[in-house]
Each structure stands twice: as C-alpha cells, then as structure tokens.
Amino acid sequence: MNQQKICTICDIPIQENYCSRCGQKTSEEPISTISLITDFLSNFFSIERSGFATIFKIILNPKPIVENYYSGFKNYYASPGKILFYGIAVVALHISFVNNKIMGVSLDVQNLNSQYLFWIILFPFLLFISYLTFIRKTKRLSKHLISLIYISSSLFIMLTILNDLIILLTNDKLGIWAFVIFVVLIFLWNSRVFTDKKNYLYIVLNTVIQLTIFMGIVGILMLITNQ
C-alpha cells in the first residue's frame, strides 16, 4: 500500500495528483532524466503557457491576448511583464554578442544599461500616442500599457533576432531602418487591438494617425535640440 503524500508547501494530504489548496502537482515516482527533458520540452513548446507561444500568438493576432489579460484572466498566457523581461534579455544578449546598437540606434548614458534605457525612452512616447489616438475607445491607461508591452516586446524579440541574422549575413545593412520598421509595426499591431471595425482601411488609418503624431513629436524634439 502506497503511503499518502503530503504537500511540501501546505503540509496537508494530497488527493490524486494535485494539492487542493495550492495546486502543486506531484508524481508517483521521483523525477528521472527523461521526465525532466520531457517536462522542459512540453513547457517550452506549450501552445498555451510558454512565453514563446504567447509571443507567437501576439504576432498572429494581438487583440485576444490583450483583451484576455485586461479582463483579469491570468496564468494561461504569459503576462506582459514576462514578455517584457524576455525583451530586456534579448537586448542584453544582442549587446553582449552582436553590437551595442539596438535596431541601428546607439544608446549610451552613463550609469544606465542600454537594455533598460531603450524601453524607458520608448514606452512613454508609445503610451502617449496610443492614448491620444484611441482616447474615445478607452480612457484607461492600463489597457494601452498592456497592449504596448505585449506588442512592442514581442515584435522587438522577433525583429531583433531577424536583424541579427541579417547583420551576420550582410554586415548590418538595415541599420536605422530596423527601428523604423519596428515603430510602424507597433502602431499597426496596436491599431489591430483598438480598432473596433474589422476593416483594414480603419486599421491603416489609425496606424497613420499614430505615425503622424510620432513623427510630429520627433520633429519637435529635433528642433529643440538643434539636431
């Protein structure tokens, strides 16, 4: 007769394979090497739960993921914070192994790592533009922030990997165009989230509005700094 297992977290008897209080899963036997490898692969390629699977879904269609998290549903898809963490990690790896330019843009401020500076500078601009464009859709900053973190982090990871491959093959011929493509895609994907009508004309129109505001801000900053 097998001895009943006790949850190592809650210190209560486990019924079947899960703790009824904390949800911790247990198995009948100690974990083997094969089980460890299988568990790693299943989590890595899981359609629902892995960060990479969430990124893939965001690239295909960001709206359901954003709406799901904004509505309070968690732990099925990776959170915006987790995807952002992946984005920061990709920046760090890029700087360490490729070059110190992020999508053709060089960031160098004393006592501040480039991987953090990139997002610190970018998000306030994106958030302001999204809020201004879709203020009639929703006035809650949280939804704009969720959308932008999901979208910008996912697109950044995808484009940085592609750009690094191009750098290795063509010696960084994209340059600043990588950043231009990145910004355009962010606004296009953000429009897919906030545009109610499933009409590509409206999505493109909202994308153009966001790009116009972005270029206006950049132009003003260039005039102020005499660049």
BATIKE-337019 format. One record per residue (C-alpha): x, y, z; residue in one letter. Coordinates in nm, 2 decimals. Example, Ala and Ser with C-alpha at 12.3 -4.5 7.8 and 13.67 -1.06 7.14 Angstrom:
// residues 2
<rec <1.23, -0.45, 0.78>, "a">;
<rec <1.37, -0.11, 0.71>, "s">;
//
This chain:
// residues 227
<rec <0.00, 0.00, 0.00>, "m">;
<rec <0.14, 0.34, -0.11>, "n">;
<rec <0.19, 0.60, 0.16>, "q">;
<rec <-0.02, 0.91, 0.11>, "q">;
<rec <0.19, 1.21, 0.00>, "k">;
<rec <0.19, 1.53, 0.20>, "i">;
<rec <0.21, 1.86, 0.02>, "c">;
<rec <0.56, 2.02, 0.08>, "t">;
<rec <0.40, 2.37, 0.06>, "i">;
<rec <0.08, 2.34, 0.26>, "c">;
<rec <0.16, 2.03, 0.47>, "d">;
<rec <-0.17, 1.86, 0.40>, "i">;
<rec <-0.25, 1.52, 0.24>, "p">;
<rec <-0.26, 1.53, -0.14>, "i">;
<rec <-0.56, 1.38, -0.31>, "q">;
<rec <-0.48, 1.22, -0.65>, "e">;
<rec <-0.20, 1.42, -0.82>, "n">;
<rec <-0.27, 1.78, -0.71>, "y">;
<rec <-0.28, 1.97, -0.38>, "c">;
<rec <-0.63, 2.10, -0.33>, "s">;
<rec <-0.50, 2.42, -0.16>, "r">;
<rec <-0.20, 2.54, -0.37>, "c">;
<rec <-0.24, 2.34, -0.69>, "g">;
<rec <0.11, 2.19, -0.66>, "q">;
<rec <0.14, 1.87, -0.88>, "k">;
<rec <0.31, 1.55, -0.77>, "t">;
<rec <0.41, 1.23, -0.94>, "s">;
<rec <0.42, 0.87, -0.82>, "e">;
<rec <0.79, 0.83, -0.87>, "e">;
<rec <1.10, 1.06, -0.83>, "p">;
<rec <1.17, 1.27, -1.14>, "i">;
<rec <1.40, 1.09, -1.39>, "s">;
<rec <1.62, 1.25, -1.65>, "t">;
<rec <1.38, 1.16, -1.92>, "i">;
<rec <1.09, 1.31, -1.73>, "s">;
<rec <1.30, 1.63, -1.68>, "l">;
<rec <1.37, 1.66, -2.05>, "i">;
<rec <1.00, 1.59, -2.14>, "t">;
<rec <0.88, 1.85, -1.89>, "d">;
<rec <1.12, 2.11, -2.03>, "f">;
<rec <1.01, 2.05, -2.39>, "l">;
<rec <0.64, 2.04, -2.30>, "s">;
<rec <0.67, 2.38, -2.12>, "n">;
<rec <0.89, 2.53, -2.39>, "f">;
<rec <0.66, 2.44, -2.68>, "f">;
<rec <0.33, 2.46, -2.49>, "s">;
<rec <0.08, 2.63, -2.71>, "i">;
<rec <-0.10, 2.79, -2.42>, "e">;
<rec <0.15, 2.86, -2.14>, "r">;
<rec <0.50, 2.92, -2.27>, "s">;
<rec <0.63, 3.28, -2.32>, "g">;
<rec <0.74, 3.19, -2.68>, "f">;
<rec <0.39, 3.05, -2.76>, "a">;
<rec <0.23, 3.37, -2.63>, "t">;
<rec <0.47, 3.58, -2.84>, "i">;
<rec <0.38, 3.37, -3.15>, "f">;
<rec <0.01, 3.43, -3.08>, "k">;
<rec <0.06, 3.81, -3.04>, "i">;
<rec <0.24, 3.82, -3.37>, "i">;
<rec <-0.05, 3.65, -3.54>, "l">;
<rec <-0.33, 3.83, -3.36>, "n">;
<rec <-0.27, 4.05, -3.05>, "p">;
<rec <-0.62, 4.15, -2.97>, "k">;
<rec <-0.74, 3.83, -2.79>, "p">;
<rec <-0.43, 3.82, -2.57>, "i">;
<rec <-0.46, 4.18, -2.47>, "v">;
<rec <-0.83, 4.16, -2.40>, "e">;
<rec <-0.78, 3.84, -2.21>, "n">;
<rec <-0.53, 3.99, -1.97>, "y">;
<rec <-0.71, 4.32, -1.94>, "y">;
<rec <-1.03, 4.14, -1.84>, "s">;
<rec <-0.85, 3.99, -1.54>, "g">;
<rec <-0.77, 3.64, -1.68>, "f">;
<rec <-0.41, 3.53, -1.59>, "k">;
<rec <-0.18, 3.23, -1.58>, "n">;
<rec <-0.29, 3.08, -1.91>, "y">;
<rec <-0.09, 3.31, -2.14>, "y">;
<rec <0.24, 3.47, -2.03>, "a">;
<rec <0.19, 3.80, -1.86>, "s">;
<rec <0.30, 4.14, -2.02>, "p">;
<rec <0.58, 4.16, -1.76>, "g">;
<rec <0.72, 3.82, -1.86>, "k">;
<rec <0.72, 3.91, -2.22>, "i">;
<rec <0.89, 4.24, -2.14>, "l">;
<rec <1.15, 4.05, -1.94>, "f">;
<rec <1.22, 3.84, -2.25>, "y">;
<rec <1.26, 4.16, -2.45>, "g">;
<rec <1.52, 4.30, -2.20>, "i">;
<rec <1.70, 3.97, -2.20>, "a">;
<rec <1.72, 3.98, -2.58>, "v">;
<rec <1.86, 4.33, -2.57>, "v">;
<rec <2.13, 4.22, -2.32>, "a">;
<rec <2.22, 3.92, -2.54>, "l">;
<rec <2.23, 4.14, -2.85>, "h">;
<rec <2.47, 4.39, -2.69>, "i">;
<rec <2.69, 4.12, -2.55>, "s">;
<rec <2.73, 3.91, -2.87>, "f">;
<rec <2.64, 4.13, -3.17>, "v">;
<rec <2.69, 4.51, -3.11>, "n">;
<rec <2.59, 4.80, -2.89>, "n">;
<rec <2.34, 4.94, -3.14>, "k">;
<rec <1.98, 4.84, -3.08>, "i">;
<rec <1.80, 4.83, -3.42>, "m">;
<rec <2.05, 5.07, -3.56>, "g">;
<rec <2.01, 5.31, -3.27>, "v">;
<rec <2.31, 5.37, -3.04>, "s">;
<rec <2.22, 5.44, -2.67>, "l">;
<rec <2.49, 5.53, -2.43>, "d">;
<rec <2.41, 5.70, -2.10>, "v">;
<rec <2.65, 5.68, -1.80>, "q">;
<rec <2.54, 5.46, -1.52>, "n">;
<rec <2.24, 5.32, -1.71>, "l">;
<rec <2.23, 5.00, -1.90>, "n">;
<rec <2.13, 5.03, -2.27>, "s">;
<rec <1.87, 4.75, -2.24>, "q">;
<rec <1.68, 4.94, -1.98>, "y">;
<rec <1.73, 5.28, -2.14>, "l">;
<rec <1.58, 5.16, -2.47>, "f">;
<rec <1.25, 5.07, -2.30>, "w">;
<rec <1.25, 5.37, -2.06>, "i">;
<rec <1.27, 5.61, -2.35>, "i">;
<rec <1.03, 5.42, -2.58>, "l">;
<rec <0.73, 5.34, -2.36>, "f">;
<rec <0.63, 5.70, -2.26>, "p">;
<rec <0.61, 5.80, -2.63>, "f">;
<rec <0.42, 5.50, -2.73>, "l">;
<rec <0.18, 5.53, -2.44>, "l">;
<rec <0.11, 5.89, -2.50>, "f">;
<rec <0.05, 5.83, -2.87>, "i">;
<rec <-0.18, 5.53, -2.82>, "s">;
<rec <-0.38, 5.71, -2.55>, "y">;
<rec <-0.42, 6.02, -2.77>, "l">;
<rec <-0.53, 5.82, -3.07>, "t">;
<rec <-0.77, 5.59, -2.90>, "f">;
<rec <-0.90, 5.81, -2.62>, "i">;
<rec <-1.26, 5.77, -2.74>, "r">;
<rec <-1.22, 5.39, -2.73>, "k">;
<rec <-1.09, 5.37, -2.37>, "t">;
<rec <-0.95, 5.62, -2.12>, "k">;
<rec <-0.79, 5.36, -1.91>, "r">;
<rec <-0.41, 5.38, -1.94>, "l">;
<rec <-0.38, 5.02, -1.82>, "s">;
<rec <-0.52, 4.87, -2.14>, "k">;
<rec <-0.29, 5.09, -2.35>, "h">;
<rec <0.01, 4.98, -2.14>, "l">;
<rec <-0.09, 4.61, -2.16>, "i">;
<rec <-0.12, 4.63, -2.54>, "s">;
<rec <0.20, 4.82, -2.59>, "l">;
<rec <0.41, 4.60, -2.36>, "i">;
<rec <0.28, 4.28, -2.53>, "y">;
<rec <0.31, 4.41, -2.88>, "i">;
<rec <0.64, 4.61, -2.86>, "s">;
<rec <0.82, 4.33, -2.66>, "s">;
<rec <0.70, 4.06, -2.90>, "s">;
<rec <0.78, 4.25, -3.22>, "l">;
<rec <1.12, 4.36, -3.07>, "f">;
<rec <1.22, 4.00, -3.00>, "i">;
<rec <1.12, 3.88, -3.35>, "m">;
<rec <1.28, 4.17, -3.53>, "l">;
<rec <1.60, 4.17, -3.33>, "t">;
<rec <1.66, 3.80, -3.40>, "i">;
<rec <1.59, 3.86, -3.77>, "l">;
<rec <1.81, 4.17, -3.77>, "n">;
<rec <2.09, 3.99, -3.60>, "d">;
<rec <2.08, 3.72, -3.87>, "l">;
<rec <2.09, 4.00, -4.13>, "i">;
<rec <2.39, 4.16, -3.95>, "i">;
<rec <2.58, 3.83, -3.96>, "l">;
<rec <2.50, 3.78, -4.33>, "l">;
<rec <2.51, 4.14, -4.47>, "t">;
<rec <2.70, 4.34, -4.21>, "n">;
<rec <2.41, 4.54, -4.08>, "d">;
<rec <2.27, 4.69, -4.40>, "k">;
<rec <1.93, 4.75, -4.24>, "l">;
<rec <2.07, 5.00, -3.99>, "g">;
<rec <1.81, 5.25, -3.87>, "i">;
<rec <1.55, 5.10, -4.10>, "w">;
<rec <1.51, 4.82, -3.85>, "a">;
<rec <1.39, 5.07, -3.59>, "f">;
<rec <1.16, 5.24, -3.85>, "v">;
<rec <1.00, 4.90, -3.93>, "i">;
<rec <0.97, 4.83, -3.56>, "f">;
<rec <0.78, 5.15, -3.49>, "v">;
<rec <0.55, 5.11, -3.79>, "v">;
<rec <0.46, 4.76, -3.69>, "l">;
<rec <0.40, 4.86, -3.32>, "i">;
<rec <0.14, 5.12, -3.44>, "f">;
<rec <-0.01, 4.88, -3.69>, "l">;
<rec <-0.05, 4.60, -3.43>, "w">;
<rec <-0.18, 4.84, -3.17>, "n">;
<rec <-0.44, 4.95, -3.42>, "s">;
<rec <-0.55, 4.59, -3.46>, "r">;
<rec <-0.62, 4.58, -3.08>, "v">;
<rec <-0.81, 4.91, -3.05>, "f">;
<rec <-0.99, 4.93, -3.39>, "t">;
<rec <-1.35, 4.80, -3.34>, "d">;
<rec <-1.44, 4.76, -3.70>, "k">;
<rec <-1.27, 4.46, -3.87>, "k">;
<rec <-1.18, 4.67, -4.17>, "n">;
<rec <-0.82, 4.71, -4.28>, "y">;
<rec <-0.89, 5.06, -4.40>, "l">;
<rec <-0.97, 5.18, -4.04>, "y">;
<rec <-0.67, 4.99, -3.91>, "i">;
<rec <-0.44, 5.15, -4.16>, "v">;
<rec <-0.60, 5.49, -4.09>, "l">;
<rec <-0.54, 5.46, -3.72>, "n">;
<rec <-0.18, 5.35, -3.79>, "t">;
<rec <-0.12, 5.66, -4.00>, "v">;
<rec <-0.26, 5.88, -3.72>, "i">;
<rec <-0.02, 5.73, -3.47>, "q">;
<rec <0.27, 5.76, -3.70>, "l">;
<rec <0.19, 6.12, -3.77>, "t">;
<rec <0.18, 6.20, -3.40>, "i">;
<rec <0.51, 6.01, -3.35>, "f">;
<rec <0.68, 6.20, -3.64>, "m">;
<rec <0.55, 6.53, -3.51>, "g">;
<rec <0.70, 6.46, -3.16>, "i">;
<rec <1.03, 6.36, -3.31>, "v">;
<rec <1.03, 6.67, -3.53>, "g">;
<rec <0.97, 6.90, -3.23>, "i">;
<rec <1.24, 6.73, -3.03>, "l">;
<rec <1.49, 6.77, -3.32>, "m">;
<rec <1.41, 7.14, -3.34>, "l">;
<rec <1.45, 7.18, -2.97>, "i">;
<rec <1.79, 7.00, -2.96>, "t">;
<rec <1.90, 7.16, -3.30>, "n">;
<rec <1.97, 6.82, -3.45>, "q">;
//
